[in-house]
Amino acid sequence: MAQDQPALSEQSSATPQEPPVVAFDFDGTLTTRDSFTAFLKWRAGTWRHAAGMLRLAPAAIAYLFHRDRGRLKAAAVREFLKDTPRERLEAEALEFAERFSRSLLRPDAVAAWMRWRAEPVRLVIVTASPELLVAPFARGLGADALIGTELAFDPQDRVAGGFATPNCRGAEKVVRLKALFGADVEIRAAYGDTSGDREMLAMAELRGYRVFKGTP
């Protein structure tokens, strides 16, 4: 018998290597436009949305000085979603995805996603948009994981008017990826379209910055 073969017990105790991750930004990368803004406008209707945007004008002006997208987004949550029950919002998010996935998703981005689906990788959406609203799209694409900004809910399970996590943008995308997959996570490829994706792209072996241009 050969002497250089490992014992069966040694083989069974070895930890299998986890597949690498391929990370896609959502808004502007997998989609043609910002899904959160589109969802709010669809949900509110033309006149309610216009009135809400007028009330958000001070927050928009303040953004020009503090440049904190998370604060501006939280103001929009308070204006349009506060006190909405989680169950109702989940149902609306599903309806929105069913109605608009074909008109929102970039065909070339989805084609790239499907090519990676045939590889031994974990496909992950990493987005600054509220995780709950992107979840139906992620399920439809067969994502292995979804990382997004999490809405805060009150004790009655209604939208509290803010977020339970930092805005998932910039360095926070790296923080969240490492929190989910470990500090030594291997990012085989990453795709994004704004400065908020650069830290995530820097982790990847293959970096796709604004490579998808297709429209439905």
N, C-alpha and C positions, 0 to 999 in steps of 0.2 A: 504493500500500500504506500502511496506517495506520502511523504512526511511534511510537505509544505502546504497541505490543505487545512483551512481553519476547522476547528471542531464545530459540530452542529450547534452546540450551545452558544458558541461565539457568533455564528451566523445569525441565529434567531434573536440575539440581544442587540444587534446593530440597529441603529435608528435610521429608517429610510429617509433619504434626502427629500425635502419638500420641493415641489415644482417651483420654478421661478414665477414671478409676477409680471404681468403686462398691464400697465395702468393707463386708463383713458380718462382725461378730463371729460366733462359732459357738455356744458353750455359753450357753443361755438366750436367745439371739436366733434363730438358725436351729433350735435344739433346745429341748425343754421342760426339760431338766435337764443336769447336767454329764456330758459323754460320757466323760471320763477315769475318773471315779469309777464310772460304770456299766460301763465296759469292765473295770476291775479286779475288780469284784464278779462279773461274769459269768465272767471267765476263771478266777478263783480258786475259785469255788464258795462256798456259804454258810459252811461251817465254816472253811475256809482263810482266807476273807476276814475273818471275825469274829476269828480268832486274830491275823491280821496287824494289824487295827485296834487290838487290845489292845496289841500291841508298839509301835504308833505313838503311843500315848497320851503318852509324854514329849515327842515332837516336836510334838504338838498343843498341849500345855501351854506349851511354849517359844514357840510361835507367838503366844500371847496377849501375849507381851512384845516379841518382835522384829518381828511383823507382816509377815514376809517370806513371801509365798505360794510363792515359788520354792523356798525351803528346805524348806517343808512338802511340796511336791510332789516334790522330789528324794528326801525320806525315803520317800515312797510308792513311788517307782520302785525304790529299793534293796530295799524290803520285798517287793514283788510281781513285779518284772521283772528284777532283776539276774541276769546270766549267760544270759538268753534269747537265742538266736541271732536275728539280724536277720530271716533268711528265715522262721523260725517265727513271729515276732511280726507280720510283714507278712501272713502267711496268716491269723493269728488276727484281725487288724484287719479284713481283708476279710470274714471270716465274720461278725464282729460287725456290720459295716455292712449286710451282706446280710440278717441276721436282724432287726435293730432299726431300720433307717432309717425305716420307716413309723411306728413307735411313738415315735421320738425327734424327727423333724423336724416343725416347726410348719407346718401347711398354709398359713396366711396369709403366713408368712415365705417359704415356697417359691414361693407365687404372686407375691409382690413380686419375688423373684429372677428368675422367668421373665418378668415384665414388663420388667425391666431387660435381660434376655437379648435382647429384640427391639430394643434401642437400641444405637447405636454406642459401647459402653463396654467396659471390661475389668472383669469380675466377679472379685473377690478375697475369699477368706476369710482373716481375720486373727484368730488365736486363741492363747490361752495354753496350750491343750492340746498334747500332743506331736504334732508335724506328721505323723509316721508313722501315728498312729492315726486322724487326721482325713482322711488322704489318700484312702481309699476313698469317703468321703462327698463330698469335693471332686470326684473324678472322676465320680461319679454325677450330680452337679449340673452338670457341665460347666464348672467354674471355670476361669478363665484363669490363675489363680495361687493358691497356698496359702502363707501365711506363718504359722508356728507356732513353738513351742519345740522345739528339736531335741535328741533323745536323744543321749547320748554312747555310743560303742561302743569296745570294747577291740580290740587287734590281731587277735583271733580273730573279730571282727565279732559280739560278744555285747554285750548291754546292760551298760554299765560301772557303772550305778547312780547316774547323775546326768545333767546336761544339758550339751550342747556350746555352747549359747547362753544369754544371759540369758532369764529368764521373759518371754514375749511379752505383756506387760501394761502398761497405762499409757503412759508416754512411749516405752517400747520399741516399741510398735506403730508410732508415728510414725517412729522410727529405722529400723525394718525396711522400712516402705513407701518411705521415701526412698532407702534402700540399693538396693531392687529397681527402682524406677521413676524415680529421680532427685530431686534436691532441690526441683525446681520441679513436682513431680507435681501434677496437677489431680485433686482428689477431688470428683467430682460429687455423691455421696451417701455417707453412712456410717450404719450401724445398730449399736446396742449396747444393753446392758442393765445395766451396772454402772459403778462409778467407774473401773474399769480401761479403759473405752472412751472416756472423756471427751476425752483429748488427740486421739484419732483423730477423734472427732466434731467437735472444734473446727476441724479442717482442712477440713471438708466444706461445700459450698454448701447441701446439704439434709441435715438432721440428724434421724435417727430414733432416739429414746431410748425404749426399752420400748414400742415401737409394736405389737409382735406379741404377741398373747395366745392365739392358737389352740392347740388341743390335737388330736391325731390322733383 
